[in-house]
Amino acid sequence: MADSGSTVVVCMDESEHALHALKYYASYIHKPNNKVVLLHCGQYVSFNYGSVSLVPGNPSLVEKMINEEENRINTLLKRMEQELKNLEITNGEVVRIHGEAGHEVVEKAKSLNADLIVTGSRGMGTIRRTLLGSVSDYIVHHSHVPVLVCKHPDFHHKQSKEDNK
Amino acid sequence: MYFTCIRNKMEQVASAPPETGEKAKRTVVVAMDESKNAKEAFIWFAQNVYLESDHVVLVNTVEPYQFLNTPVWFNAPQQLEGKVLEELIREEKEKITKKLEKFAELMKEKKVSGTVKSMHAGSPGEGIINAAKEVGADLIVTGSRGLGTIRRTFMGSVSDYIMHHSDVPVLVHRS
């Protein structure tokens, strides 16, 4: 496996945790003939804040919001492609997946015959007190292949300093 | 306090991606027990992630007074005297030493440089986290299932604990 290059799946969102995980992988684990696939599960975030429900049945407004979300996601995907270039990962691609993040990542990793899944420990979730996000948690429990969970040093060191006070 | 700050800074440096493109020297803790799962995790690490500059520590957690969880003790405690207890403790020490020797053999076989370590703790997960803090680990490697004791055959509880309590990246091997 090591000679022909492994396939590595990296879970990405906009969070610093995901970017840190990617950089950690690129610095310490990446080998030049590895294939790296960045998976992003696009979510329509602004819909969760209830603004749509305030104006029911206004299709043009909903359409506008969908377009904005799509633009936001596409910009993010382009940023991820740029990040791959910055890290000099030659055999890399960005793939967008749909559905429930944890489940879809595990399924996609299976279909790609991935050898490793890399993820941050938290993402964009609003519950900051948890030590491990729900997506990473799901992935570790359901993955068929090894999972590297990267902890962002700043966030975790700050947390332990607060606990000591 | 001062030394903790320095240690934290060093940990931070080695678990953050390097700015200059040079890799910082890593200390890696690998959680080991006698299960096939743990062995596979270590071998996968050795073949795919291990760098020659890494200092690898295989850590085995021993729960204290485990030798007392034996039928001999439960069935007839009042008949046990100093000598029998001594014998039990000695046997336990021997078992642990043999275990550690096996792990050292495995490291040599896979050409991984480092040490083996035995930790006393209330639970295997705690033992690994304590060891990681003690040696200043930059990465923890664990299997997803191992050998539970009778009270802890729950699948994956150790890797779960490690993942939630670690300050540094954790590699969970799944077979």
Boltz contact constraints between the chains, C-beta under 6 A:
constraints:
  - contact:
      token1: [A, 2]
      token2: [B, 47]
      max_distance: 6.0
  - contact:
      token1: [A, 23]
      token2: [B, 17]
      max_distance: 6.0
  - contact:
      token1: [A, 24]
      token2: [B, 17]
      max_distance: 6.0
  - contact:
      token1: [A, 27]
      token2: [B, 17]
      max_distance: 6.0
  - contact:
      token1: [A, 27]
      token2: [B, 18]
      max_distance: 6.0
  - contact:
      token1: [A, 29]
      token2: [B, 49]
      max_distance: 6.0
  - contact:
      token1: [A, 131]
      token2: [B, 164]
      max_distance: 6.0
  - contact:
      token1: [A, 132]
      token2: [B, 163]
      max_distance: 6.0
  - contact:
      token1: [A, 132]
      token2: [B, 164]
      max_distance: 6.0
  - contact:
      token1: [A, 140]
      token2: [B, 172]
      max_distance: 6.0
  - contact:
      token1: [A, 143]
      token2: [B, 174]
      max_distance: 6.0
  - contact:
      token1: [A, 146]
      token2: [B, 173]
      max_distance: 6.0
  - contact:
      token1: [A, 146]
      token2: [B, 174]
      max_distance: 6.0
  - contact:
      token1: [A, 147]
      token2: [B, 172]
      max_distance: 6.0
  - contact:
      token1: [A, 148]
      token2: [B, 171]
      max_distance: 6.0
  - contact:
      token1: [A, 149]
      token2: [B, 163]
      max_distance: 6.0
  - contact:
      token1: [A, 149]
      token2: [B, 170]
      max_distance: 6.0
  - contact:
      token1: [A, 150]
      token2: [B, 169]
      max_distance: 6.0
  - contact:
      token1: [A, 151]
      token2: [B, 168]
      max_distance: 6.0
  - contact:
      token1: [A, 151]
      token2: [B, 169]
      max_distance: 6.0
  - contact:
      token1: [A, 153]
      token2: [B, 12]
      max_distance: 6.0
  - contact:
      token1: [A, 153]
      token2: [B, 15]
      max_distance: 6.0
  - contact:
      token1: [A, 153]
      token2: [B, 16]
      max_distance: 6.0
  - contact:
      token1: [A, 156]
      token2: [B, 167]
      max_distance: 6.0
  - contact:
      token1: [A, 157]
      token2: [B, 8]
      max_distance: 6.0
